[in-house]
Amino acid sequence: MLIKAMKRKTNFEKAELGYWMLPKPNNIKSWERVPRLTKRSVPFGYKIDTEDDSWLMPISRELELLELAKKHLKQYSYREVSAWLTTQSGRSITHDGLKKRIDVERRRKSLAAIKRKLASWLEETIAQYETLEKERIGTYTYKD
């Protein structure tokens, strides 16, 4: 039986099916440095840049753990997740600090979405205004 399976394998290898490789995942995250807005504290997942103290350098391991902690918040409390995050990262974060950090991120994301929507409305309004100006009777343009 084993010999038959080996023969089948060799027959299969002889067939010219070509060689292909699975594509590599393209979901590698690249964390960027951010400007330091407050002099009082450094947010979780960042450290002060050694060359320029007005910038914060990302700590990728802590930021990855923070992303995972956001998923854990669907099932566990802020206290439990902050305790887990503290033990995993070795850097202390309170439940209030975790809640504040996540709330700020949510606000920034929603604010960005609102501003994008307002910008698209503004573009539509400008386009309508320009067509109204051109279609109006007695319009004129300046010539150089």
CYANA upper distance limits for C-alpha pairs under 8 A (distance plus 0.5 A):
  1 MET  CA      5 ALA  CA      6.90
  2 LEU  CA      6 MET  CA      6.72
  3 ILE  CA      7 LYS  CA      6.62
  4 LYS  CA      8 ARG  CA      6.67
  5 ALA  CA      9 LYS  CA      6.73
  6 MET  CA     10 THR  CA      6.80
  7 LYS  CA     11 ASN  CA      6.67
  8 ARG  CA     12 PHE  CA      6.57
  9 LYS  CA     13 GLU  CA      6.65
 10 THR  CA     14 LYS  CA      6.77
 11 ASN  CA     15 ALA  CA      7.25
 31 TRP  CA     58 PRO  CA      6.70
 31 TRP  CA     60 SER  CA      7.25
 32 GLU  CA     57 MET  CA      7.87
 32 GLU  CA     58 PRO  CA      7.05
 33 ARG  CA     55 TRP  CA      7.24
 33 ARG  CA     56 LEU  CA      6.05
 33 ARG  CA     57 MET  CA      5.23
 33 ARG  CA     58 PRO  CA      6.30
 34 VAL  CA     55 TRP  CA      6.30
 34 VAL  CA     56 LEU  CA      5.80
 34 VAL  CA     57 MET  CA      7.36
 34 VAL  CA     58 PRO  CA      8.48
 35 PRO  CA     54 SER  CA      6.59
 35 PRO  CA     55 TRP  CA      4.92
 35 PRO  CA     56 LEU  CA      6.45
 36 ARG  CA     42 VAL  CA      8.47
 36 ARG  CA     53 ASP  CA      8.24
 36 ARG  CA     54 SER  CA      5.63
 36 ARG  CA     55 TRP  CA      5.42
 36 ARG  CA     56 LEU  CA      6.24
 37 LEU  CA     54 SER  CA      8.38
 38 THR  CA     42 VAL  CA      8.29
 42 VAL  CA     46 TYR  CA      7.10
 42 VAL  CA     47 LYS  CA      7.03
 42 VAL  CA     48 ILE  CA      7.81
 42 VAL  CA     56 LEU  CA      8.40
 43 PRO  CA     47 LYS  CA      8.35
 43 PRO  CA    101 ARG  CA      8.42
 44 PHE  CA     62 GLU  CA      7.79
 44 PHE  CA     63 LEU  CA      8.27
 44 PHE  CA     91 ARG  CA      8.46
 44 PHE  CA     93 ILE  CA      7.78
 45 GLY  CA     58 PRO  CA      6.50
 45 GLY  CA     59 ILE  CA      5.66
 45 GLY  CA     60 SER  CA      7.58
 45 GLY  CA     61 ARG  CA      8.24
 45 GLY  CA     62 GLU  CA      5.28
 45 GLY  CA     63 LEU  CA      5.46
 45 GLY  CA     66 LEU  CA      8.17
 46 TYR  CA     56 LEU  CA      6.36
 46 TYR  CA     57 MET  CA      5.93
 46 TYR  CA     58 PRO  CA      4.96
 46 TYR  CA     59 ILE  CA      5.82
 47 LYS  CA     56 LEU  CA      5.94
 47 LYS  CA     57 MET  CA      5.77
 47 LYS  CA     58 PRO  CA      6.96
 47 LYS  CA     59 ILE  CA      7.50
 48 ILE  CA     52 ASP  CA      8.41
 48 ILE  CA     53 ASP  CA      6.32
 48 ILE  CA     54 SER  CA      8.23
 48 ILE  CA     55 TRP  CA      6.83
 48 ILE  CA     56 LEU  CA      5.14
 48 ILE  CA     57 MET  CA      6.49
 49 ASP  CA     53 ASP  CA      5.92
 49 ASP  CA     54 SER  CA      8.03
 49 ASP  CA     55 TRP  CA      6.12
 49 ASP  CA     56 LEU  CA      5.80
 49 ASP  CA     57 MET  CA      5.93
 58 PRO  CA     63 LEU  CA      8.03
 59 ILE  CA     63 LEU  CA      6.80
 60 SER  CA     64 GLU  CA      6.53
 61 ARG  CA     65 LEU  CA      6.72
 61 ARG  CA     89 SER  CA      8.19
 62 GLU  CA     66 LEU  CA      6.60
 62 GLU  CA     89 SER  CA      6.59
 63 LEU  CA     67 GLU  CA      6.78
 64 GLU  CA     68 LEU  CA      6.87
 65 LEU  CA     69 ALA  CA      6.52
 65 LEU  CA     85 LEU  CA      7.43
 65 LEU  CA     88 GLN  CA      8.30
 65 LEU  CA     89 SER  CA      7.93
 66 LEU  CA     70 LYS  CA      6.84
 66 LEU  CA     85 LEU  CA      7.88
 67 GLU  CA     71 LYS  CA      7.40
 68 LEU  CA     72 HIS  CA      6.98
 69 ALA  CA     73 LEU  CA      6.80
 69 ALA  CA     81 VAL  CA      6.76
 69 ALA  CA     85 LEU  CA      7.46
 70 LYS  CA     74 LYS  CA      7.90
 70 LYS  CA    102 ILE  CA      8.34
 71 LYS  CA     75 GLN  CA      8.39
 72 HIS  CA     76 TYR  CA      6.44
 72 HIS  CA     81 VAL  CA      7.22
 73 LEU  CA     77 SER  CA      6.60
 73 LEU  CA     78 TYR  CA      7.12
 73 LEU  CA     81 VAL  CA      7.18
 76 TYR  CA     80 GLU  CA      6.81
 76 TYR  CA     81 VAL  CA      7.00
 77 SER  CA     81 VAL  CA      6.72
 78 TYR  CA     82 SER  CA      6.39
 78 TYR  CA     95 HIS  CA      5.66
 78 TYR  CA     96 ASP  CA      8.30
 78 TYR  CA     98 LEU  CA      7.63
 78 TYR  CA     99 LYS  CA      7.40
 79 ARG  CA     83 ALA  CA      6.64
 79 ARG  CA     94 THR  CA      7.91
 79 ARG  CA     95 HIS  CA      5.40
 80 GLU  CA     84 TRP  CA      6.72
 81 VAL  CA     85 LEU  CA      6.50
 81 VAL  CA     95 HIS  CA      8.20
 82 SER  CA     86 THR  CA      6.54
 82 SER  CA     93 ILE  CA      6.59
 82 SER  CA     94 THR  CA      6.39
 82 SER  CA     95 HIS  CA      5.80
 82 SER  CA     98 LEU  CA      7.06
 83 ALA  CA     87 THR  CA      6.82
 83 ALA  CA     93 ILE  CA      8.25
 83 ALA  CA     94 THR  CA      8.15
 83 ALA  CA     95 HIS  CA      8.42
 84 TRP  CA     88 GLN  CA      6.60
 85 LEU  CA     89 SER  CA      6.42
 85 LEU  CA     90 GLY  CA      8.45
 85 LEU  CA     91 ARG  CA      8.48
 85 LEU  CA     92 SER  CA      8.46
 85 LEU  CA     93 ILE  CA      7.91
 86 THR  CA     90 GLY  CA      5.93
 86 THR  CA     91 ARG  CA      5.90
 86 THR  CA     92 SER  CA      5.46
 86 THR  CA     93 ILE  CA      6.51
 87 THR  CA     91 ARG  CA      8.11
 93 ILE  CA     97 GLY  CA      6.57
 93 ILE  CA     98 LEU  CA      7.05
 94 THR  CA     98 LEU  CA      6.69
 95 HIS  CA     99 LYS  CA      6.64
 96 ASP  CA    100 LYS  CA      6.54
 97 GLY  CA    101 ARG  CA      6.56
 98 LEU  CA    102 ILE  CA      6.72
 99 LYS  CA    103 ASP  CA      6.52
100 LYS  CA    104 VAL  CA      6.62
101 ARG  CA    105 GLU  CA      6.90
102 ILE  CA    106 ARG  CA      6.73
103 ASP  CA    107 ARG  CA      6.65
104 VAL  CA    108 ARG  CA      6.63
105 GLU  CA    109 LYS  CA      6.68
106 ARG  CA    110 SER  CA      6.64
107 ARG  CA    111 LEU  CA      6.35
108 ARG  CA    112 ALA  CA      6.54
109 LYS  CA    113 ALA  CA      6.80
110 SER  CA    114 ILE  CA      6.68
111 LEU  CA    115 LYS  CA      6.65
112 ALA  CA    116 ARG  CA      6.65
113 ALA  CA    117 LYS  CA      6.75
114 ILE  CA    118 LEU  CA      6.69
115 LYS  CA    119 ALA  CA      6.56
116 ARG  CA    120 SER  CA      6.81
117 LYS  CA    121 TRP  CA      6.79
118 LEU  CA    122 LEU  CA      6.60
119 ALA  CA    123 GLU  CA      6.75
120 SER  CA    124 GLU  CA      6.78
121 TRP  CA    125 THR  CA      6.61
122 LEU  CA    126 ILE  CA      6.63
123 GLU  CA    127 ALA  CA      6.72
124 GLU  CA    128 GLN  CA      6.74
125 THR  CA    129 TYR  CA      6.57
126 ILE  CA    130 GLU  CA      6.65
127 ALA  CA    131 THR  CA      6.83
128 GLN  CA    132 LEU  CA      6.68
129 TYR  CA    133 GLU  CA      6.71
130 GLU  CA    134 LYS  CA      6.79
131 THR  CA    135 GLU  CA      6.60
132 LEU  CA    136 ARG  CA      6.55
133 GLU  CA    139 THR  CA      7.52
134 LYS  CA    139 THR  CA      7.05
135 GLU  CA    139 THR  CA      8.24
